[in-house]
Every structure is written in C-alpha cells, then in structure tokens.
C-alpha cells in the first residue's frame, strides 16, 4: 500500500521531537505517499480551538493538530487568494511565478475586470496571467512524472484544471460559462465530498499514487452555514455577521473531519501525510456581513498573512508543536516533494519543513502584497503595495510608495501589531530593510 500526503491549507510547547530523513523514509518507493492538499480559504490564524480561540470550535482540526508537526508561526507571502494559491502549487514567490492579483486591470475603466472575462477583446489580459501556471513545474506536474494521478477541486483561478498539470478536475475555466476562480469546483465541501471520495477509491483500486487539491470556498463568503452550526454561535456577545463567519469555520472543520474519517475507513490514514494551511487570513467585520475588517485579508499584517501549517503522517512524523520557528507556504512544495522521495527543483526558494535542522537555521522569511487587480499583466510587480520581512520576533513592513513610512513590530510580544516601534529602533529598521532589499534585488 502506498502512502498519502494530505494537505490542509487555511492561517509553545513542544509535544515531541521529529527525527529527519530516516524517520520519513525518503526515496523509498514503498513509502512514497499520495498527496491530498486541503486549503482553508479566508480564515485567520487564531480562528481554531488549537490556536486558542475562545469561541470557534474546530474539533477535527484540533485532533489533527495533536497528531501533527505544527508550525504555529506559518505565513503566506501574499494575503490575496490567487497569488497565494499559485505560490502553494509552484513553491515560488508571486514576483517569481508572475501571478500577482486576482484579475487584470482592463484598459477600459468602464468595464469591471470580473465582468470582462467573457469579452474577446480583453482575452489577452486574462490569458497572459493564466499561461504563467503552465510555465512552472507545479506539484501535480512533478508528481505526475513519478506516476501520480491528480484531482483538482475547489478554488482554482488558472483556467481549466489541466493547465496546472492535474489529470482530473472539477473546474473548466471557460469564461463564457462563468469560469473565473473555480466554477463547478466551488461545490466541493459545501455540497459534499463525493468527487474526492470517488477519485481516491479509483486510485486505490488502480494502485496509483495520487494528489488531491482540496481548496473549498470555506469559510470564505458567502457565509451561509447550515442551521445546526449557526445556532451554536447565535449569542448576545456576537454580531450576526460574526456568528455566521464563526459557524462557517466549524462547517469547514467538519468537512476536514469527514475527509480524515474516509481515509481511516479505507485504511489509508496511516499512509497519509496531511499538510494544512490557509491561503490568507480573514478578520470578520462585526457590522458588515461577508466583509473583512482592516488589517486582515489583502493587508501585510498577521491578520492577513499568518496561518498555522500542519503536517501529519502517523508513524512517520512525530507530533510536535513549534511555536518558535518560522514556516512559509513557499515551503509546501519542497516539503511534499521530499516526503514523496522526489528531487526538489533547484530554483525553489523554500525549505523542507521536515528537516528540523534547516528549519532551526532559518532566520528570516519574506513576502509581498499586491493590489487586487494586476495593473500591467506584462509587468506584474507594478501592482506592488508592500514588502515585508520577519526575522525572529521582528517584522518590518515597507510600503512600495517611497512616501510611505516603514512599520516595525515585535510580533511575539505584540501579535496583534498594535505598537509600531520603527521610531525607537532605527538601526534595526535599516538592517532589516537592507536584508529585504537583498532578497528583492534584481526583481522587476
């Protein structure tokens, strides 16, 4: 029986210690795992029971956390879904894969970019962005070269699922039929998990290793949870908008539990590597349903870019909660490839999160925030709003506008980033800015 990598992508005390390659069994064909990627969509890093939320209940993810290597200081480079998802599947920063926004800005300002997808005269702008995913060795492409079959479900912005290298999928990507960010694939989770169950059973029967992309539009708006979840959060200290978002988090958690239960039922759990993260954060505006508050989605603050990252493979990875070291979604691709016994492309900037020595040696992670619409598809970094660096407990945010002022936070002592310390630590600001420029050097 082959193993499985399950990825869950959404937002201490050490439980145990993880040994490295000899524990995971890298390179052994018999231990090569299948891959199931689960990505939460628009969920804040603290909106889980295991992350200490006082109200939101996530029993299934809490259990997964107890069985996982958990990096509670996980991050995504950009706090917008499309570039973030592209980073997860390619292992590249947005300025490297070139997908820096959700939609192109069109030359006719009277046309909404979302409505312009089906207009032939604007086709080049959309196609230029979508072609970029074909230029990179995505995870399903690399795994396919090793004999994996793959399934796309949920959020997917890059046209038809085949453009990302999947062998099967739910998203057709045709703008004339409403294709934009997942189309038919957006039914997954909200309307059951049968496409994933059927695919896994087919792969199991064929004896083929598999990769599944489970990126449901959950807890993403519209916040329309079933009554059985909503009624648990209808309380006087929560606004109706908060109640609905909180209920969505639990509904999403239940779908994760259903996936794990299915793997257990099919005797696949022990051969499954589970990796969990969110594509970006979300802080619910208490007064506006389906709207995010400031300093969350699309911002450079932790409310937008921080997420727990979990990896679980029973008997292979010892449970560990790491509240100190930094992890990034650029690490997902090299981590999974290494766990599957495959070579990691030399151009990937991330590290293998199962290599504890490499994780502990890392001092800094980086990111870049862009506008929602790509100002110039031929020069994708023109939409840059901010760059950021986190080094140990310090986080520097640098606006792209030279008139803007850098912000400095101690995100360990001040995780909500309420105290800007740039004015009292000018030397540290200068040092971190130089490191950020060094990382960015030579970029467009």
Secondary structure, DSSP 4 states (H G I P E B T S, - for coil): --EEEEEEE-----------HHHHTTT-GGGPEEEEEEEEBS--TT-STTTT-SS---HHHHHHHHTSEEEEEEE-S-SSHHHHHHHHHH---HHHH---SSEEPPSSTTS-TTGGGG-GGGHHHHHHHHHHHHTS--HHHHHHTTT-EEEEEE---SSSGGGGT-SEES----GGGT-SS-GGGGGTBTTBSHHHHHHHHHHHHHT--EEEEEE---B-SS----HHHHGGG--TTS-HHHHHHHHHHHHHHHHHHHHHHHHHHTT-GGGEEEEEEESS---B-TTSTT-BPTTSTTSSSHHHHEEEEEEE-TTTS--EEESSS-EETHHHHHHHHHHTT-PPPTT-----TT-HHHHHH--EEEEEEE-SEES-TTSGGGGEEEEEEEETTEEEEEESSTTS--EEEETTT-TT-----GGG-HHHHHHHHHHHHHHHTT--
